[in-house]
Amino acid sequence: MPQIPVLADNLPPLFLDLLGSDYEILPWEVSSQSTSLRRAEAIITYGHPKVDGPLLDRAPNVRVVSNHGVGVDHIDVAAANSRNIPVGNTPGCLDGSTADLTFALILATARNVVIGDHFARSAEFTVYEPSLLIGKEVNGATLGIVGLGRIGKQVAKRARAFDMRVLYHNRHRDLAAESEYATEYRNLDDLLAESDFIALNCPLTVETTNLISTAQFAMMKRSAILINMARGGVVDTDALYEALSTGRICGAGIDVTQPEPLPRNHPLLRLQNLVITPHLGSASDRTRRRMIELTIENLRAGLAGQPLLNRVI
């Protein structure tokens, strides 16, 4: 039986093992003369390659786009749907691991974990000094969650173990979540003004692009710490640098940037009050395996003309 041509790049060995031998993996080529594009019957997006209308027009045989991950801001879903190409993603399986890293960044930023690690390894650390690197207390602080979806709810759940007061902002109030997760609704401005820690767990959309910029930083406490586990584009990069470098806010922990990665000479990378990780939100062993499995399930369903397990509308 001939293999089905699938456009995909940089798939790890586990992904290839789970795919099996039914598929021919084609290199990701975007030129108008690309043989891969013309032959492909499906697309797997591993990482964030751009899939838009012009690319799909050069790939006339594609029957499904299966995204490894939840966020699909790199895929023109409307363009795919207009061509009767379903787009699948992998929600649900990465909520816990992403919430874990949200709290890892809260703790690392608040308690000077990265700076402390570097100092503890340095030649300068020869005597214990009790006044060294006094951080912000997380226990009992106020956490504002922007985007109380699946991941945001898991963050709220973890916050209860730290006796935190939890505020949230969504486009619409979620009364059931307020009861279940002991959260209080606020409009965005009030949430920013009241919170000691602000966790961004919302998707990147037209409405959330540069949601946090100069005006929003001005509303925050000077002691506030911003955590971005959403997408880099939710925060205005220049405004973030200005807020951190001038002391407008105390610190930030970010797993995503705009652009991603930042240029190696970007001034944000020189700031000590910033903790930055390379988009590790879902990067745990169990979560990544389940994401791969769901990506493959969506791929197979789309190629068989069956409903996707998780379809983006």
Buried (B, 14 or more C-beta within 10 A) or exposed (E): EEEBBBBBBEBEEEBBEEBEEEBBBBEBBBEEEBEBBBBBBBBBBBEBBEBEEEBBEBBEEBBBBBBBBBBBBBBBBEBBBEBEBBBBBBBEBBBBBBBBBBBBBBBBBBBBBBBBEEEEEEEEEEEEEEEEEEBBEBEEBBBBBBBBBBBBBBBBBBBEEBEBBBBBBBEEEBEEBBEEBBBBBBEBEBBBBBBBBBBBBBBBEEEBBBBBBBEBBEBBBEEBBBBBBBBBBBBBBBBBBBBBBEEBBBBBBBBBBBEEEBEEEBBBEEBEBBBBBEBBBBBBEEBBBBBBBBBBBBBBBBBEEEEBBBBBE
